[in-house]
Amino acid sequence: MDKIKNIRTPLDDKTIAALKAGDEVLLSGVVYTARDQAHLRIAELIRKKEKLPLDLKGQVIYYCGPTPPGNNRVIGSCGPTTSGRMDRFTPALLKAGVKGTIGKGRRSPGVIKAIKQHKAVYFAAPGGAGAYLSYRVKKSEVVAFADLGPEAVYRLEVEDFPVIVAVDSRGRDIYARL
């Protein structure tokens, strides 16, 4: 078994090219949360060629809507949501510079094609482990669409955030083995 890979964001082409479907990764650096409504707004801004609320180049988008923090914590539970719900938006975000996404579950053939085309990566995070994952978040702040509450875009600083490479930049998909 290969050893766990430690990588930092933002992602670059060399780092992404070294990842293979099935690799275990500890991710550190900045990731941005975005769920359905945030994706809809970002996609609309891209379509209209308007200024985005964050620079997407090299960034990782985590499909997550965190709960409010408690017990002197920076964030509440922050588990992944089903990635397929964002599939209609993903190709446009990858084209705009996003290099990685984090969620749970399969991706559509169109998204896998876009991942290959834009040399990106899709990570799977453990579903049902939102409370555990929150311990890996060291800082959290809303950076866009605050009116969406938990579906706002949050900038998270993470340390050793556990993920698995579900679809690599060559389009190899761990879910295709199931």
N, CA, C and O of each residue as an XYZ file, in Angstrom:
712
protein
N       0.842     -1.187      0.000
C       0.000      0.000      0.000
C       0.882      1.243      0.000
O       1.864      1.330      0.737
N       0.515      2.185     -0.829
C       1.269      3.437     -0.876
C       1.062      4.210      0.420
O       0.040      4.067      1.092
N       2.044      5.025      0.754
C       1.906      5.827      1.970
C       0.944      6.990      1.722
O       0.668      7.356      0.580
N       0.457      7.546      2.789
C      -0.456      8.681      2.706
C       0.330      9.877      2.183
O       1.456     10.131      2.611
N      -0.280     10.611      1.247
C       0.375     11.782      0.662
C      -0.097     13.033      1.380
O      -1.291     13.213      1.618
N       0.841     13.887      1.720
C       0.534     15.185      2.319
C       0.666     16.234      1.231
O       1.736     16.394      0.643
N      -0.423     16.952      0.961
C      -0.358     18.008     -0.058
C      -0.952     19.292      0.489
O      -1.749     19.289      1.427
N      -0.534     20.396     -0.133
C      -0.985     21.731      0.266
C      -1.750     22.382     -0.878
O      -1.497     22.133     -2.056
N      -2.678     23.210     -0.487
C      -3.381     24.032     -1.459
C      -2.716     25.402     -1.482
O      -2.044     25.768     -0.518
N      -2.884     26.168     -2.555
C      -3.602     25.804     -3.777
C      -2.869     24.704     -4.542
O      -1.659     24.527     -4.407
N      -3.633     23.975     -5.346
C      -3.072     22.866     -6.106
C      -2.419     23.355     -7.384
O      -2.858     24.332     -7.990
N      -1.356     22.655     -7.786
C      -0.710     22.963     -9.060
C      -0.693     21.695     -9.918
O      -0.972     20.600     -9.430
N      -0.367     21.855    -11.183
C      -0.419     20.736    -12.124
C       0.515     19.596    -11.732
O       0.166     18.429    -11.909
N       1.692     19.912    -11.204
C       2.651     18.868    -10.824
C       2.092     18.017     -9.683
O       2.185     16.790     -9.719
N       1.519     18.660     -8.683
C       0.935     17.934     -7.553
C      -0.212     17.057     -8.024
O      -0.300     15.889     -7.648
N      -1.085     17.613     -8.842
C      -2.247     16.874     -9.332
C      -1.813     15.684    -10.180
O      -2.380     14.599    -10.049
N      -0.825     15.865    -11.041
C      -0.360     14.789    -11.919
C       0.202     13.608    -11.127
O       0.159     12.471    -11.597
N       0.727     13.868     -9.936
C       1.316     12.803     -9.112
C       0.259     11.991     -8.360
O       0.582     10.952     -7.784
N      -0.983     12.442     -8.356
C      -2.043     11.743     -7.634
C      -2.689     10.683     -8.511
O      -2.895     10.883     -9.708
N      -3.007      9.537     -7.882
C      -3.672      8.439     -8.579
C      -4.967      8.103     -7.854
O      -5.049      8.215     -6.630
N      -5.976      7.692     -8.610
C      -7.233      7.264     -8.005
C      -6.936      6.226     -6.937
O      -6.200      5.267     -7.173
N      -7.510      6.424     -5.769
C      -7.296      5.529     -4.646
C      -6.269      6.020     -3.648
O      -6.202      5.509     -2.530
N      -5.455      7.016     -4.035
C      -4.461      7.556     -3.099
C      -5.152      8.162     -1.883
O      -6.179      8.829     -2.000
N      -4.567      7.915     -0.713
C      -5.012      8.560      0.512
C      -4.202      9.836      0.679
O      -2.982      9.836      0.518
N      -4.895     10.928      1.004
C      -4.266     12.247      1.060
C      -4.653     12.950      2.354
O      -5.791     12.857      2.815
N      -3.686     13.653      2.926
C      -3.958     14.603      4.000
C      -3.753     15.986      3.396
O      -2.639     16.363      3.032
N      -4.826     16.721      3.299
C      -4.839     18.026      2.636
C      -4.681     19.127      3.670
O      -5.372     19.129      4.689
N      -3.778     20.061      3.416
C      -3.584     21.222      4.296
C      -3.576     22.494      3.454
O      -3.174     22.479      2.291
N      -4.018     23.578      4.048
C      -4.077     24.856      3.340
C      -5.492     25.392      3.359
O      -6.233     25.184      4.320
N      -5.867     26.084      2.291
C      -7.186     26.708      2.197
C      -8.077     25.912      1.247
O      -7.660     25.534      0.152
N      -9.308     25.666      1.687
C     -10.357     25.151      0.811
C     -11.569     26.050      1.004
O     -11.734     26.678      2.050
N     -12.404     26.103     -0.009
C     -13.617     26.920      0.050
C     -14.834     26.013      0.005
O     -14.893     25.089     -0.806
N     -15.807     26.270      0.874
C     -17.047     25.502      0.827
C     -17.983     26.132     -0.193
O     -17.962     27.343     -0.414
N     -18.793     25.300     -0.801
C     -19.850     25.786     -1.693
C     -20.818     24.638     -1.924
O     -20.419     23.521     -2.253
N     -22.089     24.934     -1.747
C     -23.138     23.958     -2.026
C     -24.001     24.476     -3.167
O     -23.588     25.368     -3.908
N     -25.177     23.927     -3.306
C     -26.041     24.179     -4.456
C     -26.254     25.659     -4.768
O     -25.988     26.096     -5.888
N     -26.725     26.426     -3.802
C     -27.059     27.826     -4.073
C     -25.828     28.667     -4.374
O     -25.875     29.535     -5.246
N     -24.739     28.431     -3.676
C     -23.499     29.161     -3.966
C     -23.005     28.806     -5.373
O     -22.553     29.681     -6.111
N     -23.090     27.533     -5.739
C     -22.685     27.125     -7.089
C     -23.536     27.822     -8.143
O     -23.023     28.281     -9.163
N     -24.820     27.896     -7.893
C     -25.724     28.559     -8.828
C     -25.307     30.017     -9.033
O     -25.262     30.497    -10.166
N     -25.007     30.711     -7.951
C     -24.607     32.117     -8.048
C     -23.253     32.278     -8.734
O     -23.088     33.158     -9.579
N     -22.286     31.439     -8.380
C     -20.969     31.526     -9.011
C     -21.077     31.225    -10.504
O     -20.477     31.919    -11.326
N     -21.837     30.198    -10.851
C     -22.014     29.843    -12.269
C     -22.653     30.994    -13.038
O     -22.283     31.258    -14.182
N     -23.598     31.672    -12.422
C     -24.251     32.809    -13.074
C     -23.270     33.963    -13.287
O     -23.285     34.608    -14.336
N     -22.424     34.221    -12.296
C     -21.400     35.263    -12.444
C     -20.424     34.905    -13.568
O     -20.037     35.767    -14.357
N     -20.032     33.645    -13.637
C     -19.140     33.199    -14.706
C     -19.820     33.388    -16.052
O     -19.214     33.908    -16.989
N     -21.080     32.966    -16.152
C     -21.829     33.088    -17.417
C     -21.917     34.537    -17.881
O     -21.801     34.825    -19.072
N     -22.126     35.453    -16.922
C     -22.261     36.870    -17.248
C     -20.910     37.578    -17.355
O     -20.843     38.773    -17.646
N     -19.823     36.813    -17.113
C     -18.462     37.369    -17.147
C     -18.295     38.513    -16.145
O     -17.626     39.509    -16.420
N     -18.918     38.345    -14.978
C     -18.812     39.325    -13.904
C     -17.728     38.911    -12.922
O     -17.277     37.765    -12.911
N     -17.323     39.861    -12.104
C     -16.262     39.602    -11.113
C     -16.739     38.577    -10.087
O     -17.848     38.666     -9.560
N     -15.876     37.606     -9.821
C     -16.188     36.572     -8.840
C     -15.787     37.037     -7.437
O     -14.875     37.852     -7.297
N     -16.453     36.531     -6.402
C     -16.125     36.938     -5.036
C     -14.831     36.317     -4.501
O     -14.387     36.665     -3.406
N     -14.223     35.403     -5.262
C     -12.952     34.801     -4.883
C     -12.232     34.351     -6.140
O     -12.857     34.058     -7.160
N     -10.912     34.300     -6.054
C     -10.098     33.835     -7.175
C     -10.128     32.318     -7.168
O      -9.691     31.696     -6.199
N     -10.637     31.708     -8.238
C     -10.788     30.259     -8.293
C      -9.528     29.526     -8.742
O      -9.467     28.300     -8.644
N      -8.537     30.239     -9.225
C      -7.335     29.601     -9.781
C      -6.607     28.736     -8.752
O      -6.131     29.230     -7.730
N      -6.532     27.440     -9.041
C      -5.814     26.499     -8.197
C      -6.550     26.079     -6.941
O      -6.017     25.322     -6.130
N      -7.766     26.562     -6.774
C      -8.488     26.340     -5.520
C      -9.185     24.988     -5.466
O      -9.391     24.324     -6.482
N      -9.540     24.607     -4.242
C     -10.303     23.400     -3.962
C     -11.653     23.827     -3.391
O     -11.722     24.626     -2.457
N     -12.720     23.282     -3.966
C     -14.073     23.564     -3.501
C     -14.580     22.333     -2.751
O     -14.562     21.221     -3.277
N     -15.028     22.547     -1.525
C     -15.549     21.479     -0.674
C     -17.065     21.594     -0.642
O     -17.603     22.617     -0.219
N     -17.752     20.554     -1.085
C     -19.209     20.534     -1.096
C     -19.698     20.284      0.328
O     -19.893     19.145      0.754
N     -19.887     21.384      1.044
C     -20.163     21.308      2.468
C     -20.941     22.542      2.907
O     -20.712     23.644      2.408
N     -21.854     22.346      3.836
C     -22.556     23.443      4.482
C     -22.370     23.286      5.982
O     -23.161     22.601      6.631
N     -21.346     23.903      6.541
C     -21.028     23.674      7.949
C     -22.116     24.152      8.898
O     -22.868     25.083      8.608
N     -22.170     23.482     10.040
C     -23.097     23.915     11.085
C     -22.398     24.970     11.947
O     -21.174     25.095     11.898
N     -23.166     25.727     12.733
C     -22.552     26.756     13.580
C     -21.556     26.147     14.571
O     -21.724     25.014     15.021
N     -20.523     26.917     14.901
C     -19.531     26.412     15.858
C     -20.094     26.366     17.269
O     -21.030     27.089     17.611
N     -19.518     25.521     18.058
C     -19.895     25.434     19.465
C     -18.677     25.028     20.278
O     -17.653     24.634     19.720
N     -18.789     25.123     21.581
C     -17.715     24.688     22.488
C     -16.352     25.264     22.122
O     -15.362     24.536     22.051
N     -16.307     26.561     21.894
C     -15.045     27.249     21.570
C     -14.354     26.682     20.321
O     -13.126     26.687     20.236
N     -15.118     26.208     19.383
C     -14.583     25.648     18.144
C     -14.722     26.680     17.030
O     -15.535     27.598     17.136
N     -13.937     26.536     15.964
C     -14.005     27.486     14.850
C     -15.120     27.139     13.870
O     -15.527     27.977     13.065
N     -15.613     25.907     13.937
C     -16.658     25.459     13.013
C     -17.393     24.296     13.650
O     -16.840     23.575     14.481
N     -18.647     24.120     13.252
C     -19.392     22.952     13.696
C     -19.126     21.789     12.753
O     -18.120     21.765     12.044
N     -20.021     20.845     12.753
C     -19.894     19.688     11.884
C     -19.761     20.145     10.433
O     -20.472     21.050      9.997
N     -18.856     19.522      9.689
C     -18.628     19.960      8.301
C     -18.341     18.770      7.392
O     -17.263     18.642      6.812
N     -19.334     17.915      7.294
C     -19.197     16.745      6.438
C     -19.539     17.051      4.990
O     -20.163     18.070      4.695
N     -19.127     16.163      4.081
C     -19.369     16.375      2.659
C     -20.824     16.112      2.280
O     -21.507     15.300      2.904
N     -21.275     16.806      1.263
C     -22.590     16.528      0.690
C     -22.387     15.784     -0.630
O     -21.267     15.675     -1.128
N     -23.467     15.285     -1.178
C     -23.418     14.500     -2.404
C     -22.951     15.351     -3.579
O     -23.565     16.362     -3.917
N     -21.866     14.927     -4.185
C     -21.223     15.693     -5.252
C     -22.064     15.793     -6.516
O     -22.017     16.808     -7.211
N     -22.822     14.768     -6.817
C     -23.601     14.754     -8.057
C     -24.524     15.951     -8.200
O     -24.858     16.355     -9.314
N     -24.944     16.527     -7.060
C     -25.832     17.694     -7.129
C     -25.125     18.906     -7.725
O     -25.783     19.822     -8.218
N     -23.788     18.922     -7.687
C     -23.028     20.046     -8.227
C     -22.512     19.771     -9.646
O     -21.849     20.621    -10.238
N     -22.813     18.593    -10.188
C     -22.256     18.207    -11.486
C     -22.597     19.185    -12.613
O     -21.780     19.404    -13.507
N     -23.777     19.764    -12.579
C     -24.143     20.683    -13.674
C     -23.305     21.965    -13.651
O     -23.201     22.647    -14.671
N     -22.713     22.300    -12.513
C     -21.903     23.503    -12.392
C     -20.397     23.241    -12.511
O     -19.632     24.146    -12.843
N     -19.986     22.027    -12.244
C     -18.562     21.716    -12.098
C     -17.725     22.018    -13.335
O     -16.656     22.611    -13.185
N     -18.144     21.647    -14.560
C     -17.289     21.957    -15.716
C     -16.960     23.450    -15.838
O     -15.827     23.801    -16.167
N     -17.915     24.317    -15.581
C     -17.660     25.762    -15.672
C     -16.680     26.229    -14.604
O     -15.836     27.086    -14.868
N     -16.786     25.669    -13.393
C     -15.854     26.047    -12.328
C     -14.449     25.539    -12.610
O     -13.471     26.228    -12.320
N     -14.339     24.336    -13.173
C     -13.022     23.822    -13.542
C     -12.403     24.688    -14.639
O     -11.211     24.995    -14.600
N     -13.210     25.071    -15.601
C     -12.724     25.946    -16.678
C     -12.260     27.289    -16.118
O     -11.325     27.892    -16.645
N     -12.912     27.760    -15.045
C     -12.556     29.038    -14.422
C     -11.330     28.941    -13.516
O     -10.878     29.949    -12.973
N     -10.791     27.729    -13.351
C      -9.546     27.596    -12.602
C      -9.552     26.684    -11.396
O      -8.486     26.384    -10.859
N     -10.724     26.227    -10.945
C     -10.766     25.301     -9.818
C      -9.966     24.054    -10.198
O     -10.101     23.537    -11.307
N      -9.137     23.578     -9.276
C      -8.301     22.408     -9.554
C      -8.705     21.179     -8.754
O      -8.241     20.075     -9.041
N      -9.560     21.354     -7.757
C      -9.990     20.208     -6.973
C     -11.351     20.424     -6.368
O     -11.746     21.549     -6.064
N     -12.069     19.324     -6.197
C     -13.341     19.357     -5.498
C     -13.328     18.238     -4.470
O     -12.650     17.224     -4.632
N     -14.101     18.451     -3.403
C     -14.224     17.447     -2.341
C     -15.707     17.220     -2.092
O     -16.473     18.174     -1.956
N     -16.104     15.972     -2.033
C     -17.489     15.632     -1.726
C     -17.605     14.167     -1.418
O     -16.663     13.537     -0.938
N     -18.785     13.624     -1.701
C     -18.963     12.184     -1.557
C     -19.792     11.680     -2.726
O     -20.674     12.373     -3.232
N     -19.489     10.467     -3.138
C     -20.256      9.823     -4.195
C     -19.680     10.014     -5.586
O     -18.704     10.735     -5.795
N     -20.318      9.346     -6.521
C     -19.882      9.324     -7.925
C     -20.018     10.683     -8.602
O     -20.784     11.543     -8.168
N     -19.253     10.850     -9.677
C     -19.379     12.017    -10.553
C     -19.892     11.539    -11.910
O     -19.698     10.384    -12.288
N     -20.545     12.435    -12.629
C     -21.102     12.097    -13.936
C     -19.991     11.953    -14.975
O     -18.888     12.462    -14.779
N     -20.281     11.257    -16.084
C     -19.282     11.166    -17.157
C     -18.829     12.541    -17.657
O     -17.659     12.714    -17.998
N     -19.739     13.520    -17.704
C     -19.372     14.872    -18.145
C     -18.382     15.540    -17.209
O     -17.479     16.245    -17.659
N     -18.543     15.327    -15.916
C     -17.608     15.905    -14.944
C     -16.259     15.200    -15.039
O     -15.216     15.850    -14.973
N     -16.269     13.898    -15.192
C     -15.002     13.164    -15.321
C     -14.252     13.632    -16.568
O     -13.030     13.781    -16.541
N     -14.975     13.861    -17.647
C     -14.352     14.395    -18.871
C     -13.747     15.776    -18.595
O     -12.634     16.060    -19.038
N     -14.464     16.631    -17.874
C     -13.962     17.980    -17.554
C     -12.753     17.906    -16.617
O     -11.825     18.705    -16.742
N     -12.757     16.959    -15.685
C     -11.606     16.781    -14.794
C     -10.368     16.457    -15.624
O      -9.298     17.025    -15.402
N     -10.514     15.551    -16.572
C      -9.390     15.201    -17.454
C      -8.959     16.412    -18.287
O      -7.771     16.721    -18.378
N      -9.922     17.083    -18.883
C      -9.638     18.227    -19.762
C      -8.891     19.338    -19.037
O      -7.978     19.941    -19.601
N      -9.267     19.612    -17.797
C      -8.683     20.732    -17.051
C      -7.613     20.289    -16.054
O      -7.140     21.085    -15.242
N      -7.237     19.009    -16.125
C      -6.174     18.463    -15.263
C      -6.450     18.795    -13.792
O      -5.645     19.424    -13.105
N      -7.616     18.347    -13.347
C      -8.063     18.592    -11.983
C      -8.154     17.257    -11.241
O      -7.687     16.228    -11.731
N      -8.754     17.289    -10.067
C      -8.884     16.089     -9.246
C     -10.159     16.194     -8.416
O     -10.567     17.280     -8.005
N     -10.777     15.039     -8.179
C     -11.941     14.965     -7.295
C     -11.572     14.093     -6.104
O     -11.174     12.938     -6.258
N     -11.712     14.665     -4.917
C     -11.438     13.952     -3.678
C     -12.757     13.536     -3.022
O     -13.740     14.275     -3.069
N     -12.769     12.369     -2.420
C     -13.904     11.943     -1.607
C     -13.519     12.086     -0.144
O     -12.439     11.669      0.274
N     -14.422     12.683      0.624
C     -14.242     12.789      2.074
C     -15.185     11.791      2.730
O     -16.214     11.444      2.150
N     -14.857     11.331      3.917
C     -15.703     10.325      4.561
C     -17.061     10.890      4.974
O     -17.139     11.796      5.803
N     -18.124     10.350      4.391
C     -19.475     10.747      4.753
C     -19.793     10.289      6.160
O     -19.288      9.258      6.604
N     -20.622     11.038      6.868
C     -21.002     10.688      8.223
C     -19.947     11.021      9.258
O     -20.079     10.645     10.423
N     -18.888     11.731      8.843
C     -17.792     12.044      9.756
C     -17.610     13.549      9.932
O     -16.501     14.012     10.201
N     -18.691     14.312      9.783
C     -18.604     15.766      9.849
C     -18.044     16.307     11.144
O     -17.289     17.279     11.133
N     -18.407     15.687     12.278
C     -17.877     16.152     13.561
C     -16.370     15.915     13.622
O     -15.623     16.790     14.063
N     -15.918     14.740     13.183
C     -14.480     14.445     13.153
C     -13.754     15.421     12.227
O     -12.720     15.975     12.599
N     -14.286     15.632     11.034
C     -13.627     16.512     10.068
C     -13.499     17.937     10.586
O     -12.557     18.642     10.226
N     -14.436     18.370     11.428
C     -14.383     19.738     11.955
C     -13.122     19.981     12.783
O     -12.666     21.119     12.894
N     -12.562     18.936     13.357
C     -11.323     19.090     14.129
C     -10.131     19.394     13.234
O      -9.089     19.832     13.721
N     -10.268     19.170     11.950
C      -9.194     19.446     10.990
C      -9.247     20.873     10.457
O      -8.353     21.294      9.723
N     -10.293     21.621     10.822
C     -10.460     23.010     10.389
C      -9.885     23.919     11.468
O     -10.320     23.886     12.620
N      -8.902     24.733     11.083
C      -8.216     25.594     12.042
C      -8.743     27.022     12.027
O      -8.581     27.757     13.001
N      -9.375     27.417     10.920
C      -9.930     28.771     10.803
C     -11.072     28.720      9.806
O     -11.024     27.964      8.835
N     -12.105     29.529     10.046
C     -13.270     29.565      9.177
C     -13.805     30.985      9.100
O     -13.948     31.665     10.116
N     -14.103     31.428      7.868
C     -14.729     32.746      7.704
C     -15.579     32.755      6.442
O     -15.225     32.145      5.433
N     -16.702     33.455      6.513
C     -17.565     33.612      5.344
C     -16.912     34.617      4.403
O     -16.516     35.704      4.824
N     -16.801     34.248      3.120
C     -16.185     35.150      2.144
C     -17.133     35.557      1.021
O     -16.814     36.457      0.244
N     -18.293     34.910      0.922
C     -19.252     35.278     -0.125
C     -20.644     34.736      0.212
O     -20.793     33.680      0.827
N     -21.643     35.486     -0.208
C     -23.041     35.072     -0.106
C     -23.473     34.763      1.328
O     -24.085     33.727      1.589
N     -23.156     35.655      2.239
C     -23.488     35.460      3.662
C     -24.982     35.227      3.871
O     -25.381     34.552      4.820
N     -25.805     35.785      2.984
C     -27.251     35.620      3.114
C     -27.695     34.161      2.986
O     -28.831     33.832      3.327
N     -26.821     33.290      2.502
C     -27.165     31.878      2.344
C     -26.966     31.066      3.622
O     -27.224     29.863      3.638
N     -26.510     31.714      4.685
C     -26.306     31.001      5.952
C     -25.274     29.892      5.794
O     -24.159     30.154      5.343
N     -25.623     28.649      6.156
C     -24.639     27.567      6.061
C     -24.232     27.252      4.618
O     -23.216     26.596      4.391
N     -25.015     27.714      3.650
C     -24.648     27.496      2.248
C     -23.819     28.646      1.675
O     -23.545     28.673      0.475
N     -23.423     29.587      2.515
C     -22.509     30.648      2.086
C     -21.183     30.019      1.690
O     -20.939     28.846      1.970
N     -20.335     30.792      1.044
C     -18.982     30.313      0.742
C     -18.100     30.660      1.940
O     -17.951     31.825      2.308
N     -17.531     29.634      2.526
C     -16.609     29.778      3.646
C     -15.193     29.524      3.170
O     -14.956     28.658      2.329
N     -14.266     30.273      3.706
C     -12.839     30.015      3.503
C     -12.373     29.248      4.726
O     -12.382     29.777      5.838
N     -11.967     28.001      4.523
C     -11.511     27.166      5.615
C     -10.009     26.957      5.513
O      -9.485     26.650      4.443
N      -9.333     27.124      6.618
C      -7.934     26.714      6.694
C      -7.934     25.350      7.359
O      -8.347     25.203      8.509
N      -7.460     24.345      6.613
C      -7.490     22.971      7.107
C      -6.073     22.445      7.306
O      -5.121     22.905      6.675
N      -5.965     21.476      8.196
C      -4.680     20.830      8.458
C      -4.905     19.326      8.507
O      -5.702     18.833      9.305
N      -4.201     18.607      7.653
C      -4.293     17.142      7.600
C      -5.735     16.670      7.454
O      -6.189     15.782      8.176
N      -6.440     17.276      6.514
C      -7.838     16.945      6.222
C      -7.836     15.660      5.384
O      -7.297     15.658      4.278
N      -8.435     14.556      5.893
C      -8.327     13.266      5.204
C      -9.298     13.121      4.027
O     -10.508     13.291      4.173
N      -8.738     12.806      2.871
C      -9.534     12.568      1.665
C      -8.894     11.418      0.876
O      -7.761     11.015      1.135
N      -9.648     10.915     -0.080
C      -9.158      9.889     -1.011
C      -9.318     10.446     -2.416
O     -10.324     11.090     -2.714
N      -8.348     10.209     -3.279
C      -8.482     10.610     -4.676
C      -9.517      9.685     -5.312
O      -9.262      8.498     -5.512
N     -10.685     10.242     -5.626
C     -11.772      9.452     -6.209
C     -11.709      9.447     -7.732
O     -11.978      8.424     -8.360
N     -11.354     10.587     -8.330
C     -11.133     10.683     -9.778
C      -9.848     11.470     -9.968
O      -9.736     12.613     -9.526
N      -8.882     10.849    -10.628
C      -7.612     11.548    -10.847
C      -7.630     12.308    -12.169
O      -8.604     12.247    -12.919
N      -6.556     13.015    -12.443
C      -6.498     13.901    -13.614
C      -6.503     13.143    -14.945
O      -6.639     13.752    -16.007
N      -6.356     11.840    -14.888
C      -6.433     11.025    -16.101
C      -7.816     10.392    -16.280
O      -8.064      9.648    -17.229
N      -8.696     10.708    -15.346
C     -10.080     10.217    -15.426
C     -10.302      8.861    -14.789
O     -11.387      8.291    -14.910
N      -9.290      8.335    -14.112
C      -9.489      7.059    -13.417
C     -10.373      7.308    -12.205
O     -10.155      8.249    -11.441
N     -11.370      6.452    -12.042
C     -12.462      6.674    -11.098
C     -12.582      5.476    -10.159
O     -12.811      4.357    -10.617
N     -12.430      5.695     -8.858
C     -12.531      4.574     -7.926
C     -13.935      3.975     -7.924
O     -14.093      2.788     -7.637
N     -14.944      4.763     -8.236
C     -16.315      4.254     -8.229
C     -16.573      3.334     -9.426
O     -17.518      2.546     -9.391
N     -15.772      3.413    -10.465
C     -15.949      2.538    -11.625
C     -15.611      1.095    -11.268
O     -16.002      0.169    -11.979
N     -14.895      0.904    -10.182
C     -14.502     -0.451     -9.744
C     -15.633     -1.138     -8.983
O     -15.588     -2.351     -8.777
N     -16.630     -0.390     -8.570
C     -17.691     -0.972     -7.740
C     -18.728     -1.693     -8.583
O     -19.690     -2.240     -8.043
